[in-house]
Amino acid sequence: MEKNKIVLPDYKNCIANLPNSILKKFGVPTVGDSLPLLDKYLEKDYKNIVVILLDGMGKVILERHLKADGPFRNHLAGIYSSTFCSTTVAATTSVMSGLQPCEHAWLGWDCYYPQINDNVTVFLNKIQNTEIPAADYNVAWTLTPYENVTDKIKKAGKEAHLVAPFLDATKNSFEKICEQSKNICCNKNEDGAESPRYIYAYWNQPDGLLHDYGCGSIEAHECMIDLEQQVAKLASELEDTLVVVTADHGHIDTEYVYIQDYPELFDCLVRKPSLEPRVLNLFIKDGKKEFFEKEFERLFGDKFILMPKEELIERKLMGTGTPHELFSSMLGDYIAIAISNLSIYCGKQKFVSLHASLTPDEMLIPLIVFP
């Protein structure tokens, strides 16, 4: 990776645009721009439209592990961008809703919610780095709800399905995800529903293996080969079906430090950093901003961009749409954005590979189409 090279999100050509292409195809009002890369394939009518999201399978991972003449790279429609943050919470929520991160406000793995004045691990609904429930309700769904694309399609009288392990614990292998997707495609349309039908299928690999073993690991390599073979088999068995394969973000092998090991810096913080180890949301104590800026620049100036909240909002890094009413209040005084392979943790969990920031490895994702 070229040092300090970054890729800004393109909110006319990113993962948030894909579901708007689906909505447009189904005659349902969109909530943003559609994805030109996909629109041209949707000009033809199909009985089934299947979108498979393979978590973490960025452009660099695809090219590193799969042959150029194999099914995935041979059916590559193009490369486009993730959202910022380039992470599952933000990007898959965009895929599910059609909204940009500033609009849906599911910003990263750990989010600060002013209503409870604490950082919450969004998908787990727990206080950051603990097993303590964040509230007696689901914080993210209560404070930042959104309407799912599949629900919108169903309301319009069409058929739509979600297939994912977090919805059905029995779907604990990619083989089972493909099997269920195939069964849905081969069934007759539900009573009263018109073609086409939409299936969104999510699988949590290669992301998990990349985190644990790294981008070049044999574990990730074998997983990628298996995923490609299973999708190619599924596509070959389906008739009158468009199969689209994509990812939410890429990955980068990282080095790491703990912010607590820099006590003068850590003492400037009102609370622990939130969002991600590669994109830190920082609330600074009164009277400490000038010192914090200088000390952070001294320690990490060649590794991170320390961006004031106002600049991040002005540059629309988290989206060009109308921000959610909570968006601004969820952000601290500064956002520290990794431009190298260094990550900054505030807890003891650490991974070999990470994502969320603006390097090409993290931001660039493939659109693979089996027409």
C-alpha positions in Angstrom: 0.0 0.0 0.0 1.3 3.4 -0.9 1.8 5.2 2.4 -0.7 7.9 3.3 -2.8 7.3 0.1 -6.5 7.6 0.9 -9.7 7.0 -1.0 -12.7 9.2 -0.1 -16.2 7.7 -0.2 -18.1 8.5 -3.4 -21.7 8.8 -2.4 -22.8 8.5 -6.0 -20.8 5.3 -6.5 -20.8 3.4 -3.2 -22.4 0.6 -1.3 -25.3 2.9 -0.1 -26.3 3.3 -3.8 -26.8 -0.4 -4.4 -30.1 -0.8 -2.5 -31.5 2.3 -4.2 -30.9 0.5 -7.6 -33.0 -2.4 -6.1 -35.7 -0.1 -4.9 -35.8 1.6 -8.3 -36.1 -1.7 -10.1 -39.0 -2.7 -7.9 -40.8 0.6 -8.5 -40.4 1.6 -4.9 -39.4 5.3 -4.0 -35.7 5.5 -3.5 -34.0 7.3 -0.6 -30.8 8.2 -2.6 -29.0 7.9 -5.9 -28.9 4.5 -7.5 -25.7 2.7 -8.5 -24.9 3.1 -12.2 -22.7 0.0 -12.2 -25.7 -2.1 -11.2 -28.4 -0.2 -13.0 -27.3 -1.4 -16.4 -27.7 -5.0 -15.4 -31.2 -4.3 -14.0 -32.4 -3.1 -17.4 -33.3 -6.7 -18.1 -36.1 -8.4 -16.2 -35.5 -11.4 -14.0 -37.6 -13.6 -11.8 -35.1 -13.4 -9.0 -32.6 -10.8 -7.9 -30.1 -12.1 -5.4 -27.6 -9.8 -3.6 -24.9 -11.7 -1.6 -22.7 -9.6 0.7 -19.5 -11.3 1.8 -18.2 -9.3 4.8 -14.7 -7.9 4.4 -14.1 -9.1 0.8 -12.6 -5.9 -0.5 -10.9 -5.4 -3.8 -7.4 -6.2 -2.4 -8.6 -9.4 -0.7 -10.3 -10.5 -4.0 -7.2 -9.9 -6.1 -4.8 -11.4 -3.5 -6.6 -14.7 -3.1 -8.5 -15.5 -6.3 -7.4 -16.2 -9.9 -8.0 -13.5 -12.5 -9.8 -16.1 -14.7 -11.9 -17.5 -11.9 -15.6 -16.9 -11.5 -15.5 -13.9 -9.3 -12.9 -11.8 -11.1 -14.2 -13.0 -14.5 -17.6 -11.6 -13.6 -16.3 -8.4 -12.1 -18.5 -5.5 -13.1 -16.4 -2.9 -11.5 -14.9 -1.4 -8.3 -16.7 1.1 -6.1 -16.4 2.5 -2.6 -17.5 1.6 0.8 -19.0 4.2 3.2 -17.1 6.0 5.8 -16.5 4.5 8.3 -15.7 1.5 6.1 -17.1 -0.9 8.6 -19.9 -3.4 9.0 -22.1 -1.4 11.2 -22.1 1.6 8.9 -21.9 -0.1 5.5 -24.4 -3.0 6.0 -26.9 -0.6 7.5 -26.5 1.4 4.3 -27.1 -1.8 2.3 -30.2 -2.6 4.4 -31.7 0.9 4.3 -30.3 2.7 1.2 -29.2 5.5 3.6 -25.8 7.0 4.1 -24.1 6.9 7.5 -24.9 10.5 8.4 -28.6 9.7 7.6 -29.0 6.4 9.5 -26.4 7.3 12.3 -25.2 3.7 12.7 -21.6 5.0 12.5 -19.3 2.4 13.8 -18.8 -0.6 16.1 -19.0 1.5 19.2 -21.2 4.7 19.1 -21.7 7.5 21.6 -25.3 8.2 22.3 -25.9 11.5 24.2 -29.3 10.3 25.5 -27.5 7.7 27.8 -24.2 9.6 27.8 -22.2 6.5 27.1 -20.5 4.5 24.4 -22.5 1.5 23.2 -21.3 -1.5 21.2 -24.1 -1.2 18.6 -24.8 -4.7 17.4 -24.5 -6.2 21.0 -26.4 -3.4 22.8 -23.8 -3.4 25.6 -21.7 -0.6 27.2 -18.4 -0.4 25.3 -15.8 -3.1 26.4 -18.2 -4.6 29.0 -20.9 -7.2 29.2 -23.3 -4.6 30.8 -26.5 -4.0 28.9 -26.6 -0.5 27.6 -30.2 0.0 28.5 -33.4 -2.0 29.1 -34.2 -1.4 25.4 -32.1 -1.7 22.2 -30.4 1.7 22.0 -29.6 1.9 18.3 -33.0 0.6 17.1 -34.8 2.9 19.5 -32.9 6.1 18.9 -31.9 5.6 15.3 -34.5 3.3 13.7 -34.7 2.8 9.9 -36.9 1.0 7.4 -35.4 -2.0 5.7 -35.4 -2.2 1.9 -37.0 -5.7 2.0 -39.9 -4.3 4.1 -40.4 -1.5 1.6 -40.5 -4.0 -1.2 -43.0 -6.2 0.6 -45.3 -3.2 1.3 -45.3 -2.6 -2.4 -46.8 -6.0 -3.0 -43.5 -7.7 -4.1 -41.6 -10.6 -2.5 -38.4 -9.9 -0.6 -36.3 -12.1 1.8 -33.4 -11.6 4.2 -31.0 -14.6 4.6 -28.4 -14.2 7.3 -27.0 -16.0 10.4 -28.0 -13.2 12.7 -31.6 -13.8 11.8 -31.6 -17.6 11.9 -29.0 -19.4 14.0 -29.4 -22.5 11.9 -27.9 -20.7 8.9 -24.5 -21.3 10.4 -22.6 -22.1 7.2 -22.3 -20.4 3.8 -23.5 -23.6 2.3 -26.8 -23.2 4.2 -27.1 -19.6 3.2 -26.8 -20.6 -0.5 -29.2 -23.5 0.0 -31.9 -21.3 1.4 -31.3 -18.7 -1.3 -31.7 -21.3 -3.9 -34.8 -22.8 -2.3 -36.5 -19.3 -2.3 -35.6 -18.7 -5.9 -37.0 -22.1 -7.0 -40.3 -21.6 -5.1 -43.4 -20.2 -6.7 -44.0 -16.6 -5.9 -45.8 -16.0 -2.6 -49.6 -15.4 -2.9 -50.3 -12.2 -4.7 -46.7 -11.2 -5.1 -45.4 -10.2 -8.5 -42.0 -10.9 -10.0 -39.2 -10.1 -9.5 -38.4 -11.3 -6.0 -35.5 -9.9 -4.0 -33.2 -11.9 -1.8 -30.5 -10.2 0.3 -28.1 -12.8 1.7 -25.3 -11.9 4.2 -22.4 -14.0 5.3 -19.8 -13.0 7.9 -16.7 -14.3 6.1 -14.0 -13.7 5.1 -14.1 -10.9 7.7 -13.9 -13.1 10.8 -10.9 -15.0 9.5 -9.2 -11.8 8.3 -9.5 -10.3 11.7 -8.0 -13.4 13.4 -5.3 -14.5 11.0 -4.6 -11.6 8.6 -5.0 -10.7 5.0 -2.5 -13.1 3.6 -3.3 -16.1 5.8 -4.0 -19.6 4.5 -7.3 -19.6 6.5 -8.5 -16.5 4.5 -7.2 -18.0 1.3 -9.1 -21.3 1.7 -12.2 -19.4 2.7 -12.1 -17.2 -0.4 -11.7 -20.2 -2.7 -14.7 -21.9 -1.0 -16.9 -18.8 -1.2 -16.2 -18.4 -4.9 -16.9 -22.0 -5.7 -20.2 -22.0 -3.8 -21.5 -18.8 -5.4 -20.5 -20.0 -8.8 -22.4 -23.3 -8.2 -25.4 -21.4 -7.0 -25.4 -19.0 -10.0 -25.1 -22.0 -12.4 -28.1 -23.7 -10.8 -30.5 -20.8 -10.9 -32.6 -19.8 -14.0 -33.8 -16.3 -14.8 -31.9 -15.0 -11.8 -29.4 -12.1 -11.4 -26.8 -12.9 -8.8 -24.8 -9.9 -7.4 -21.9 -10.4 -5.1 -20.3 -7.6 -3.2 -18.7 -6.6 0.1 -19.2 -4.0 2.8 -15.5 -3.0 3.2 -12.0 -4.3 2.7 -9.2 -5.1 5.2 -5.7 -4.1 6.1 -3.1 -5.8 8.4 -2.3 -3.5 11.2 0.1 -2.6 14.0 -1.4 -1.3 17.2 -0.9 0.7 20.3 -3.1 1.3 23.4 -4.2 4.9 24.1 -4.0 4.2 27.8 -0.2 3.8 27.3 -0.1 7.5 26.6 -1.4 8.9 29.9 -1.0 12.6 29.1 -3.0 12.1 26.0 -5.6 9.8 27.6 -6.1 12.3 30.4 -7.4 14.8 27.9 -10.4 12.6 27.1 -13.8 13.0 28.5 -14.5 9.3 27.8 -12.9 6.4 25.9 -12.7 6.8 22.1 -15.7 5.4 20.2 -16.3 4.2 16.6 -13.3 2.1 15.7 -9.5 1.6 16.4 -8.8 3.1 13.0 -11.3 5.9 13.3 -11.5 7.3 16.8 -14.3 9.6 18.0 -12.7 11.9 20.6 -14.3 14.1 23.2 -11.8 16.4 24.8 -11.9 18.0 28.3 -12.3 21.8 28.6 -9.0 23.6 28.4 -7.2 20.5 27.0 -7.8 20.9 23.2 -4.6 22.8 22.4 -2.4 20.4 24.3 -4.3 17.4 22.8 -3.8 18.6 19.2 -0.1 19.2 19.7 0.5 15.9 21.6 -1.5 13.8 19.2 0.3 15.4 16.2 3.7 14.7 17.9 2.9 11.1 18.5 0.8 10.1 15.5 0.9 13.0 13.0 2.3 10.8 10.3 -0.1 7.9 11.0 -3.5 9.7 11.5 -5.3 12.8 10.4 -6.8 14.6 13.4 -9.9 16.2 11.9 -12.2 18.6 13.8 -15.8 17.5 13.9 -16.9 20.6 12.0 -14.5 19.8 9.1 -15.7 16.2 8.9 -19.3 17.4 8.6 -18.4 20.1 6.1 -16.5 17.6 3.9 -19.5 15.2 4.1 -17.2 12.2 4.8 -20.1 10.3 6.3 -22.6 11.3 3.6 -24.1 14.0 1.4 -27.7 13.4 2.5 -29.7 15.2 5.3 -28.0 14.2 8.6 -30.0 12.4 11.2 -31.0 14.7 14.1 -28.6 12.8 16.4 -25.7 12.7 14.0 -23.8 15.8 15.1 -24.3 15.2 18.8 -22.9 11.7 18.5 -19.5 13.1 17.3 -16.8 14.4 19.6 -14.5 17.3 19.1 -12.1 15.4 16.8 -12.1 12.3 14.6 -8.7 10.6 14.3 -8.6 8.9 10.9 -5.9 6.3 10.2 -3.8 6.9 7.0 -1.2 4.2 7.8 -1.5 0.6 9.1 -1.5 1.8 12.8 -4.6 1.2 14.9 -5.2 2.7 18.4 -7.1 0.6 20.9 -8.7 1.5 24.1 -9.6 -2.0 25.1 -7.6 -5.2 25.3 -9.1 -6.9 22.2 -6.8 -6.8 19.2 -6.9 -8.2 15.7 -4.3 -9.0 13.1 -6.3 -7.2 10.4 -8.8 -4.3 10.7 -10.8 -1.8 8.6 -12.9 1.4 9.0 -10.6 4.0 7.6 -9.8 5.6 4.2 -6.9 3.5 2.8 -7.6 1.8 -0.5 -7.3 -1.6 1.1 -10.3 -0.7 3.4 -12.4 1.5 1.1 -12.4 -0.3 -2.3 -14.9 -3.1 -2.9 -16.0 -5.2 -5.9 -19.3 -5.5 -7.6 -19.5 -9.0 -9.1 -22.4 -9.9 -11.4 -23.6 -13.2 -12.7 -26.3 -12.3 -15.2 
